Amino acid sequence: MRRRRDPLAVTLTGGNRNDITQLIPLLDAIPPVSGRRGRPRRKPDVLVADRGYDHDKYRRLLHQRGIRPLISRRGTRDNNQPVRWAVEQTLALLHQFRRLAERWERRTDIHHGFLSLATSIICWRRLRAPMC
């Protein structure tokens, strides 16, 4: 049985911006998921995030959108580690591309282009690999 995965959405901000401010725009940037008959899905079922996203305001916004948040509470032990590995693995795969890890480009459109190219290469490598 293959697990269905939602497409990857990426937003680019300055290094001095807090990540939590980009949660809702990032959710809005997810393209429709096609494949089955009927209306394409516009939102994920679950959002996995670390303690930096632990705010009741954003938990409520996610619940209003019909998304179940899997966000660790601050001051507690992380209970989302079994599912969080996918996020960490994605970041590790992106940092294999040196231009993205170092961020040499001053223009955001060029950096976003390299980011799109890197995500395409990662997906292509995953699709090309033999299924176990």
C-alpha positions in Angstrom: 0.0 0.0 0.0 1.5 3.3 -1.0 1.0 6.4 1.2 -0.4 9.4 -0.6 1.7 12.5 0.0 0.7 16.1 -0.5 2.8 18.3 -2.9 5.6 20.4 -1.4 4.9 24.1 -1.0 7.8 26.6 -0.4 7.8 30.2 0.7 10.9 32.4 0.9 11.4 35.1 3.6 14.3 37.0 5.2 16.4 35.4 7.8 15.2 37.8 10.5 11.5 36.8 10.1 9.9 34.5 12.5 8.7 31.2 11.0 5.3 31.3 12.6 4.3 34.4 10.6 4.5 32.3 7.4 2.4 29.3 8.5 -0.9 30.5 7.0 0.6 31.8 3.7 2.4 28.5 3.3 -0.8 26.6 3.7 -2.4 28.8 1.1 0.5 28.1 -1.3 -0.2 24.4 -1.4 -1.4 23.5 -4.9 -4.5 21.3 -5.5 -3.8 17.6 -5.3 -5.2 15.8 -8.3 -5.5 12.1 -9.0 -8.9 11.0 -7.8 -12.3 11.9 -9.3 -14.1 14.9 -7.9 -12.9 18.1 -6.3 -9.2 18.3 -5.9 -8.0 18.5 -2.3 -6.8 22.0 -1.2 -5.5 21.2 2.3 -3.5 18.6 4.2 -5.2 16.4 6.8 -2.4 16.9 9.4 0.2 19.5 10.0 3.4 18.3 11.7 5.5 21.1 13.3 8.0 21.7 16.0 7.7 23.7 19.2 8.3 27.0 17.4 4.8 26.8 16.1 3.2 26.2 19.5 0.7 29.0 19.7 -3.0 28.6 20.6 -4.0 31.2 17.9 -2.5 29.1 15.1 -3.9 25.9 16.5 -7.3 27.4 16.4 -6.7 28.6 12.8 -5.7 25.1 11.8 -8.8 23.6 13.4 -11.0 26.1 11.6 -9.5 25.0 8.3 -10.1 21.3 9.1 -6.4 20.5 9.6 -5.3 18.5 12.7 -2.1 20.1 14.2 0.6 17.7 15.4 2.6 20.4 17.2 4.7 19.6 20.3 3.9 21.8 23.4 6.7 23.9 24.8 8.3 22.6 28.0 7.3 19.0 27.2 9.1 16.1 25.7 8.6 15.8 21.9 6.0 13.2 21.1 5.9 13.8 17.4 9.3 12.3 16.6 8.1 9.3 14.7 6.3 11.5 12.1 8.7 14.5 12.3 11.5 12.6 10.6 9.9 13.4 7.2 10.4 17.1 7.8 14.0 16.7 9.0 14.7 14.4 6.0 13.4 17.0 3.6 15.6 19.7 5.1 18.6 17.4 5.0 17.9 16.6 1.3 17.6 20.4 0.5 20.9 21.1 2.3 22.7 18.6 0.0 22.5 21.4 -2.6 25.3 23.7 -1.7 23.8 26.8 -3.2 20.7 26.4 -1.0 22.7 25.7 2.2 24.9 28.8 1.7 22.5 31.2 0.1 24.9 33.1 -2.2 22.2 34.8 -4.3 21.1 38.2 -3.4 18.0 38.1 -5.6 15.1 36.1 -4.2 13.8 35.1 -7.6 17.1 33.3 -8.4 17.2 31.6 -5.0 13.6 30.6 -5.4 14.4 29.2 -8.9 17.2 27.1 -7.4 14.9 25.9 -4.6 12.3 24.8 -7.2 15.0 23.0 -9.2 16.2 21.3 -6.1 12.8 20.1 -5.1 12.2 18.8 -8.6 15.4 16.9 -8.6 14.6 15.4 -5.2 11.1 14.3 -6.4 12.6 12.9 -9.7 15.2 10.9 -7.7 12.5 9.5 -5.5 10.2 8.5 -8.4 13.1 7.0 -10.3 14.2 4.8 -7.3 12.8 1.2 -7.4 9.9 0.7 -5.0 10.5 -1.8 -2.2 
